[in-house]
Amino acid sequence: MTLSKFVKDKRHITGLTQPELAEKAGVGLRFVRELEQGKETLRLDKVNQLLRLFGHQLGPIPIDR
């Protein structure tokens, strides 16, 4: 699952709009929109700030070789 799909799914499950999610996470609406659209360059600190609302954080994971 992609990060953008994860965030969008969690937002829908919790019944939040993009503006509500942005406000609750303390990030800008543009950031939420770009994240959900799959922008590849985002600030990791802001991603984790948003993911904390859902009890998650981004971190290093092993790559299957």
Summary of the structure (lengths in Angstrom):
residues: 65
radius of gyration: 11.7
end to end distance: 18.6
largest distance: 39.7
contacts: 138
relative contact order: 0.18
helix: 60%
strand: 0%
